[in-house]
Amino acid sequence: MSVEFIYEKNTLTAVVSGEIDHHSAAETRIMTDGELSRTMPRTLIFDMKGVTFMDSSGVGLILGRAREMQPWGGKVMISEPSARAEKILKLSGLGSMIIKKAGKDQNA
């Protein structure tokens, strides 16, 4: 799994690709928390179009980052999840966080 960060207009986008499992979610959490502390964005977007596998660890990753951003009123969105990731997100109740176009925050 890989993650690349793009910061623009008070939005941090984490472009995630590959598999999100227990091990990779832990690594991504550490990297993302560092970027959140540094930039304190209003919105964090997980761009997940390149995710090939995701289990409940990915759900935990997303929910944990939403909790981290609460003190400054930030929010988390999920952009263009792969079909497999979208299924897990919707089953876990995170479907309302999904936006369809990468980098476009529809709820800001």
Buried (B, 14 or more C-beta within 10 A) or exposed (E): BEBEBBEEEEBBBBBBBBBBBEEBBEEBBEBBEEBBEEBEBBBBBBBBEBBEBBEBBBBBBBBBBBEBBEEEEBBBBBBBBBEBBBEBBEEBEBEEBBBEEBBEBEEE
